[in-house]
Amino acid sequence: MGAKKDKVKGKWEETKGKSKQAWGDITDDPDKVDEGSFDKTKGKGRQKLGDAKDWIDDKKK
C-alpha cells in the first residue's frame, strides 16, 4: 500500500475510533470505548507508517 493510502486509511480509522469512543460514552458501554481507543491508536500508527514511507521515498531521491 502506498504512503498516501496509508495516511488516508489511518485518518479514517482514527475518526472511526473517535466515533466509537463517543458512542460508548453516550451509551455507557466500556467495551465500545475500548474498541474505539484501539481503532484510534491503530489509525495513528498507520498514519505514522505513511509518514515513514514518505521519508524513505524522499531519501531515495
Backbone as XML, in Angstrom:
<?xml version="1.0"?>
<chain id="A" units="angstrom">
  <residue number="1" name="MET">
    <atom name="N" x="0.847" y="-1.165" z="0.000"/>
    <atom name="CA" x="0.000" y="0.000" z="0.000"/>
    <atom name="C" x="0.897" y="1.233" z="0.000"/>
  </residue>
  <residue number="2" name="GLY">
    <atom name="N" x="0.507" y="2.239" z="-0.742"/>
    <atom name="CA" x="1.304" y="3.445" z="-0.835"/>
    <atom name="C" x="1.172" y="4.322" z="0.397"/>
  </residue>
  <residue number="3" name="ALA">
    <atom name="N" x="2.077" y="5.283" z="0.482"/>
    <atom name="CA" x="2.115" y="6.167" z="1.644"/>
    <atom name="C" x="0.818" y="6.958" z="1.778"/>
  </residue>
  <residue number="4" name="LYS">
    <atom name="N" x="0.324" y="7.476" z="0.664"/>
    <atom name="CA" x="-0.899" y="8.288" z="0.723"/>
    <atom name="C" x="-2.088" y="7.440" z="1.174"/>
  </residue>
  <residue number="5" name="LYS">
    <atom name="N" x="-2.184" y="6.216" z="0.675"/>
    <atom name="CA" x="-3.285" y="5.332" z="1.072"/>
    <atom name="C" x="-3.208" y="5.008" z="2.556"/>
  </residue>
  <residue number="6" name="ASP">
    <atom name="N" x="-1.978" y="4.797" z="3.054"/>
    <atom name="CA" x="-1.814" y="4.521" z="4.484"/>
    <atom name="C" x="-2.278" y="5.699" z="5.318"/>
  </residue>
  <residue number="7" name="LYS">
    <atom name="N" x="-1.917" y="6.902" z="4.886"/>
    <atom name="CA" x="-2.314" y="8.096" z="5.631"/>
    <atom name="C" x="-3.831" y="8.275" z="5.635"/>
  </residue>
  <residue number="8" name="VAL">
    <atom name="N" x="-4.457" y="8.081" z="4.479"/>
    <atom name="CA" x="-5.911" y="8.242" z="4.380"/>
    <atom name="C" x="-6.622" y="7.173" z="5.199"/>
  </residue>
  <residue number="9" name="LYS">
    <atom name="N" x="-6.186" y="5.936" z="5.065"/>
    <atom name="CA" x="-6.812" y="4.853" z="5.825"/>
    <atom name="C" x="-6.597" y="5.058" z="7.320"/>
  </residue>
  <residue number="10" name="GLY">
    <atom name="N" x="-5.430" y="5.530" z="7.688"/>
    <atom name="CA" x="-5.150" y="5.806" z="9.088"/>
    <atom name="C" x="-6.046" y="6.897" z="9.647"/>
  </residue>
  <residue number="11" name="LYS">
    <atom name="N" x="-6.246" y="7.943" z="8.878"/>
    <atom name="CA" x="-7.125" y="9.034" z="9.316"/>
    <atom name="C" x="-8.555" y="8.522" z="9.472"/>
  </residue>
  <residue number="12" name="TRP">
    <atom name="N" x="-8.984" y="7.681" z="8.536"/>
    <atom name="CA" x="-10.321" y="7.104" z="8.620"/>
    <atom name="C" x="-10.466" y="6.250" z="9.884"/>
  </residue>
  <residue number="13" name="GLU">
    <atom name="N" x="-9.477" y="5.404" z="10.158"/>
    <atom name="CA" x="-9.533" y="4.546" z="11.346"/>
    <atom name="C" x="-9.532" y="5.379" z="12.620"/>
  </residue>
  <residue number="14" name="GLU">
    <atom name="N" x="-8.753" y="6.452" z="12.629"/>
    <atom name="CA" x="-8.721" y="7.327" z="13.799"/>
    <atom name="C" x="-10.087" y="7.986" z="14.022"/>
  </residue>
  <residue number="15" name="THR">
    <atom name="N" x="-10.694" y="8.463" z="12.954"/>
    <atom name="CA" x="-12.013" y="9.089" z="13.051"/>
    <atom name="C" x="-13.062" y="8.076" z="13.498"/>
  </residue>
  <residue number="16" name="LYS">
    <atom name="N" x="-12.996" y="6.879" z="12.942"/>
    <atom name="CA" x="-13.915" y="5.815" z="13.333"/>
    <atom name="C" x="-13.760" y="5.500" z="14.815"/>
  </residue>
  <residue number="17" name="GLY">
    <atom name="N" x="-12.524" y="5.467" z="15.283"/>
    <atom name="CA" x="-12.255" y="5.199" z="16.689"/>
    <atom name="C" x="-12.828" y="6.267" z="17.598"/>
  </residue>
  <residue number="18" name="LYS">
    <atom name="N" x="-12.672" y="7.534" z="17.194"/>
    <atom name="CA" x="-13.232" y="8.630" z="17.987"/>
    <atom name="C" x="-14.753" y="8.517" z="18.063"/>
  </residue>
  <residue number="19" name="SER">
    <atom name="N" x="-15.364" y="8.136" z="16.953"/>
    <atom name="CA" x="-16.821" y="7.971" z="16.938"/>
    <atom name="C" x="-17.261" y="6.840" z="17.863"/>
  </residue>
  <residue number="20" name="LYS">
    <atom name="N" x="-16.536" y="5.731" z="17.821"/>
    <atom name="CA" x="-16.874" y="4.602" z="18.696"/>
    <atom name="C" x="-16.712" y="4.980" z="20.161"/>
  </residue>
  <residue number="21" name="GLN">
    <atom name="N" x="-15.659" y="5.735" z="20.458"/>
    <atom name="CA" x="-15.466" y="6.169" z="21.839"/>
    <atom name="C" x="-16.623" y="7.058" z="22.293"/>
  </residue>
  <residue number="22" name="ALA">
    <atom name="N" x="-17.013" y="7.984" z="21.453"/>
    <atom name="CA" x="-18.122" y="8.875" z="21.798"/>
    <atom name="C" x="-19.403" y="8.080" z="21.994"/>
  </residue>
  <residue number="23" name="TRP">
    <atom name="N" x="-19.660" y="7.128" z="21.100"/>
    <atom name="CA" x="-20.860" y="6.295" z="21.223"/>
    <atom name="C" x="-20.814" y="5.469" z="22.511"/>
  </residue>
  <residue number="24" name="GLY">
    <atom name="N" x="-19.662" y="4.955" z="22.837"/>
    <atom name="CA" x="-19.507" y="4.199" z="24.071"/>
    <atom name="C" x="-19.754" y="5.051" z="25.303"/>
  </residue>
  <residue number="25" name="ASP">
    <atom name="N" x="-19.312" y="6.314" z="25.246"/>
    <atom name="CA" x="-19.569" y="7.233" z="26.358"/>
    <atom name="C" x="-21.065" y="7.526" z="26.490"/>
  </residue>
  <residue number="26" name="ILE">
    <atom name="N" x="-21.716" y="7.750" z="25.358"/>
    <atom name="CA" x="-23.147" y="8.063" z="25.368"/>
    <atom name="C" x="-23.964" y="6.889" z="25.892"/>
  </residue>
  <residue number="27" name="THR">
    <atom name="N" x="-23.619" y="5.691" z="25.446"/>
    <atom name="CA" x="-24.401" y="4.502" z="25.810"/>
    <atom name="C" x="-23.869" y="3.807" z="27.061"/>
  </residue>
  <residue number="28" name="ASP">
    <atom name="N" x="-22.817" y="4.380" z="27.662"/>
    <atom name="CA" x="-22.194" y="3.804" z="28.850"/>
    <atom name="C" x="-21.745" y="2.366" z="28.595"/>
  </residue>
  <residue number="29" name="ASP">
    <atom name="N" x="-21.056" y="2.182" z="27.459"/>
    <atom name="CA" x="-20.563" y="0.868" z="27.049"/>
    <atom name="C" x="-19.031" y="0.882" z="27.055"/>
  </residue>
  <residue number="30" name="PRO">
    <atom name="N" x="-18.418" y="0.391" z="28.131"/>
    <atom name="CA" x="-16.951" y="0.449" z="28.219"/>
    <atom name="C" x="-16.242" y="-0.367" z="27.133"/>
  </residue>
  <residue number="31" name="ASP">
    <atom name="N" x="-16.863" y="-1.443" z="26.668"/>
    <atom name="CA" x="-16.246" y="-2.230" z="25.594"/>
    <atom name="C" x="-16.145" y="-1.422" z="24.310"/>
  </residue>
  <residue number="32" name="LYS">
    <atom name="N" x="-17.173" y="-0.639" z="24.000"/>
    <atom name="CA" x="-17.158" y="0.187" z="22.783"/>
    <atom name="C" x="-16.113" y="1.298" z="22.919"/>
  </residue>
  <residue number="33" name="VAL">
    <atom name="N" x="-15.978" y="1.842" z="24.121"/>
    <atom name="CA" x="-14.952" y="2.863" z="24.356"/>
    <atom name="C" x="-13.563" y="2.272" z="24.116"/>
  </residue>
  <residue number="34" name="ASP">
    <atom name="N" x="-13.333" y="1.069" z="24.641"/>
    <atom name="CA" x="-12.037" y="0.402" z="24.445"/>
    <atom name="C" x="-11.786" y="0.093" z="22.975"/>
  </residue>
  <residue number="35" name="GLU">
    <atom name="N" x="-12.825" y="-0.372" z="22.289"/>
    <atom name="CA" x="-12.705" y="-0.678" z="20.859"/>
    <atom name="C" x="-12.360" y="0.597" z="20.082"/>
  </residue>
  <residue number="36" name="GLY">
    <atom name="N" x="-12.992" y="1.693" z="20.448"/>
    <atom name="CA" x="-12.708" y="2.967" z="19.794"/>
    <atom name="C" x="-11.287" y="3.428" z="20.047"/>
  </residue>
  <residue number="37" name="SER">
    <atom name="N" x="-10.830" y="3.235" z="21.264"/>
    <atom name="CA" x="-9.463" y="3.617" z="21.606"/>
    <atom name="C" x="-8.458" y="2.804" z="20.789"/>
  </residue>
  <residue number="38" name="PHE">
    <atom name="N" x="-8.739" y="1.514" z="20.636"/>
    <atom name="CA" x="-7.868" y="0.655" z="19.834"/>
    <atom name="C" x="-7.848" y="1.121" z="18.378"/>
  </residue>
  <residue number="39" name="ASP">
    <atom name="N" x="-9.031" y="1.390" z="17.808"/>
    <atom name="CA" x="-9.103" y="1.845" z="16.418"/>
    <atom name="C" x="-8.365" y="3.164" z="16.231"/>
  </residue>
  <residue number="40" name="LYS">
    <atom name="N" x="-8.516" y="4.061" z="17.189"/>
    <atom name="CA" x="-7.858" y="5.360" z="17.104"/>
    <atom name="C" x="-6.337" y="5.193" z="17.117"/>
  </residue>
  <residue number="41" name="THR">
    <atom name="N" x="-5.843" y="4.354" z="17.995"/>
    <atom name="CA" x="-4.407" y="4.100" z="18.080"/>
    <atom name="C" x="-3.893" y="3.426" z="16.817"/>
  </residue>
  <residue number="42" name="LYS">
    <atom name="N" x="-4.675" y="2.473" z="16.308"/>
    <atom name="CA" x="-4.294" y="1.784" z="15.075"/>
    <atom name="C" x="-4.217" y="2.778" z="13.914"/>
  </residue>
  <residue number="43" name="GLY">
    <atom name="N" x="-5.164" y="3.707" z="13.862"/>
    <atom name="CA" x="-5.163" y="4.719" z="12.812"/>
    <atom name="C" x="-3.956" y="5.631" z="12.886"/>
  </residue>
  <residue number="44" name="LYS">
    <atom name="N" x="-3.599" y="6.031" z="14.094"/>
    <atom name="CA" x="-2.423" y="6.887" z="14.255"/>
    <atom name="C" x="-1.160" y="6.147" z="13.820"/>
  </residue>
  <residue number="45" name="GLY">
    <atom name="N" x="-1.104" y="4.864" z="14.133"/>
    <atom name="CA" x="0.044" y="4.053" z="13.720"/>
    <atom name="C" x="0.144" y="3.942" z="12.210"/>
  </residue>
  <residue number="46" name="ARG">
    <atom name="N" x="-0.997" y="3.758" z="11.551"/>
    <atom name="CA" x="-0.991" y="3.649" z="10.088"/>
    <atom name="C" x="-0.569" y="4.977" z="9.456"/>
  </residue>
  <residue number="47" name="GLN">
    <atom name="N" x="-0.966" y="6.091" z="10.058"/>
    <atom name="CA" x="-0.537" y="7.390" z="9.547"/>
    <atom name="C" x="0.975" y="7.548" z="9.690"/>
  </residue>
  <residue number="48" name="LYS">
    <atom name="N" x="1.520" y="7.091" z="10.806"/>
    <atom name="CA" x="2.973" y="7.146" z="11.002"/>
    <atom name="C" x="3.697" y="6.265" z="9.979"/>
  </residue>
  <residue number="49" name="LEU">
    <atom name="N" x="3.091" y="5.126" z="9.648"/>
    <atom name="CA" x="3.658" y="4.261" z="8.615"/>
    <atom name="C" x="3.718" y="5.008" z="7.282"/>
  </residue>
  <residue number="50" name="GLY">
    <atom name="N" x="2.653" y="5.727" z="6.950"/>
    <atom name="CA" x="2.641" y="6.529" z="5.725"/>
    <atom name="C" x="3.718" y="7.598" z="5.742"/>
  </residue>
  <residue number="51" name="ASP">
    <atom name="N" x="3.901" y="8.242" z="6.906"/>
    <atom name="CA" x="4.962" y="9.247" z="7.042"/>
    <atom name="C" x="6.335" y="8.617" z="6.823"/>
  </residue>
  <residue number="52" name="ALA">
    <atom name="N" x="6.526" y="7.424" z="7.383"/>
    <atom name="CA" x="7.813" y="6.734" z="7.227"/>
    <atom name="C" x="8.060" y="6.378" z="5.764"/>
  </residue>
  <residue number="53" name="LYS">
    <atom name="N" x="7.030" y="5.929" z="5.072"/>
    <atom name="CA" x="7.186" y="5.603" z="3.649"/>
    <atom name="C" x="7.542" y="6.849" z="2.852"/>
  </residue>
  <residue number="54" name="ASP">
    <atom name="N" x="6.910" y="7.989" z="3.172"/>
    <atom name="CA" x="7.254" y="9.246" z="2.506"/>
    <atom name="C" x="8.713" y="9.615" z="2.768"/>
  </residue>
  <residue number="55" name="TRP">
    <atom name="N" x="9.141" y="9.451" z="4.004"/>
    <atom name="CA" x="10.512" y="9.786" z="4.379"/>
    <atom name="C" x="11.495" y="8.922" z="3.599"/>
  </residue>
  <residue number="56" name="ILE">
    <atom name="N" x="11.203" y="7.636" z="3.491"/>
    <atom name="CA" x="12.082" y="6.723" z="2.737"/>
    <atom name="C" x="12.121" y="7.106" z="1.274"/>
  </residue>
  <residue number="57" name="ASP">
    <atom name="N" x="10.958" y="7.434" z="0.701"/>
    <atom name="CA" x="10.918" y="7.853" z="-0.703"/>
    <atom name="C" x="11.731" y="9.122" z="-0.916"/>
  </residue>
  <residue number="58" name="ASP">
    <atom name="N" x="11.668" y="10.062" z="0.032"/>
    <atom name="CA" x="12.445" y="11.295" z="-0.088"/>
    <atom name="C" x="13.946" y="11.018" z="-0.033"/>
  </residue>
  <residue number="59" name="LYS">
    <atom name="N" x="14.346" y="10.044" z="0.794"/>
    <atom name="CA" x="15.761" y="9.721" z="0.918"/>
    <atom name="C" x="16.294" y="9.020" z="-0.336"/>
  </residue>
  <residue number="60" name="LYS">
    <atom name="N" x="15.411" y="8.341" z="-1.064"/>
    <atom name="CA" x="15.824" y="7.638" z="-2.283"/>
    <atom name="C" x="16.133" y="8.618" z="-3.415"/>
  </residue>
  <residue number="61" name="LYS">
    <atom name="N" x="15.556" y="9.802" z="-3.344"/>
    <atom name="CA" x="15.719" y="10.771" z="-4.429"/>
    <atom name="C" x="17.045" y="11.460" z="-4.400"/>
  </residue>
</chain>
